[in-house]
């Protein structure tokens, strides 16, 4: 009986590795290409010998806020810790859809960057990107005094993007299962940091702080189920370098010296903030742990600087808004 979880985890691991090995058939659909949010047109009469360029920071920042939600760390654990000698090794995967109204076909003659942001910002220019499939390998180790450390490595399907993450959790209140205090739930706080590698357009770091609550329930003395819920505040820290310039017709433009300074219309380096709520449960049988998780990215709004004319000396504050996003996650692991 005790060998069944090991065999199951091995089967799931091999399935994930096989899926990753076969990704080349549709690779790069979700790689970033944010340079396209800098729009440059042919020289005009108002700028003799130069080019007219505009950084669409509103569409660019909204796209990155939505994109980072798909690769943000999910809790995938209750508020209780593993115990000072506990250990967890799991294969987890989440699926997040592309937001509605973000994949309209891009018309080079009359470009709408806001409605076409997902077609513009991903590598296959003009093609509708697939759903965000994000498998991870997740390790957690229990420590004394109700602390827990964790690490993860994730891969975004249809891309070359990889995330490396670390986390620390402290359960403020746990360990009571009998008596009057046995009715109280577990409470925990957690901090996460995930670095994104494999993308040359942006330098991206995801930082999260969350709080969670859970309560275990025994089943027949050999199984348990532990529902949990919580809230997370996530920051996406983005930094860019001066980029080449993009023409809506599909060509990249590198202006000659003294004709145009790319830094004058470069993309912003925002610190994007999202609020998330989540819930799920962990089912345990002997060493086997199966986790289901639902994460909701709440609507967010902020303002950003947008150039309004050329030469780029005039800016105005532009409102940026995101809609609700949902991610579904499943994890299978060994816990002992």
C-alpha positions, 0 to 999 in steps of 0.5 A, a space after each residue: 500500500 505504501 508504494 502506491 503514492 511513489 508510483 503515482 508521483 513517478 507517473 505524474 513526473 514522467 508525464 510532465 517531463 514528456 510534455 515539456 520535451 514535446 513543447 517545441 511543436 508550438 514553442 515561443 507562443 508565449 515568449 515576451 516581445 514587449 518592444 512592439 509596444 513602442 510604435 514608430 512610423 515613417 518620417 513625417 513633415 513635423 520631424 524632418 529626417 526623423 521618426 515618430 515614436 510612441 511608447 504605449 505604456 498603458 497597454 504594455 503595463 496592463 499586459 504585463 499585469 495580466 501575464 504575471 498573474 499566470 506565472 505568479 506563485 500559488 499557495 497550494 498548501 494549508 496554513 498548517 506547517 509540515 512539522 519540524 521534521 516534515 517534508 513535501 515534494 510535489 508536481 503542481 500545475 496551473 492553468 490561467 486563461 487569456 483575458 477577454 477583450 485582449 486578443 482582438 486582431 491587430 490592424 496595422 493600418 489602424 492599430 488598437 494596442 489596448 484591445 490587441 495587447 496579448 497578440 502584440 506582446 507575445 512572440 508570434 506577432 498577430 497570433 492569438 496566444 494559448 492558455 497559460 499552462 504553468 507546471 512546477 516542481 515544489 519542495 517544502 521543508 518543515 522547521 522548528 517553531 512552526 516555520 517552513 521553507 520552500 523552493 520551486 522551479 516552474 516552466 511556462 508552456 509554449 515559451 522559454 520562460 522559467 521561474 525560480 522561487 523561494 518562500 518562507 511560511 510561519 504558522 501563527 497558530 497551529 498544533 491544537 487538535 483536541 479539547 476546547 482549543 481543537 476547534 480553532 483553525 490554523 493561521 499562517 503568513 507567507 512571503 514569496 520571491 520568484 525570479 523570471 529567467 529566459 526572457 531578454 525583453 524584460 527583467 521581472 521579479 514577482 514578490 508576494 505576501 499572503 495570509 491563510 486559514 485552514 482546518 483539517 478533518 479526519 476521515 475514517 482514521 486513515 485519511 484527512 482533508 484540509 480546506 484552506 483560504 486566504 489573500 495575497 498581495 503580489 508585486 511584479 517588479 519590471 525593468 527594461 533597457 532602451 529598445 529598438 523601435 517597432 513599426 506597426 507594419 511589422 518591421 523593427 526600426 533602428 534609427 540612425 544617430 542624431 535622428 532619434 533617441 530611443 530612451 525618449 520613448 522607452 517603455 516604463 519600468 513599473 512596480 505592478 500590484 495585484 490583489 488575489 484571493 484563493 481557496 482550495 483543499 489538501 487530501 491526504 492518504 498515507 504519504 500521498 497528498 493531492 491539492 486543488 487550488 483556485 486563485 482569483 486575481 481581483 480587478 486592479 487600476 492605476 495610472 501611468 505616464 503616456 506621451 501624447 505627441 511628438 516631439 515627446 515633451 508632453 505627457 498625461 496620466 492615463 488610467 489602466 485597468 485589469 479585469 478579474 482573472 482566474 487560475 486553476 491548479 492541481 498538485 500531486 506529491 509525497 508528504 512525510 
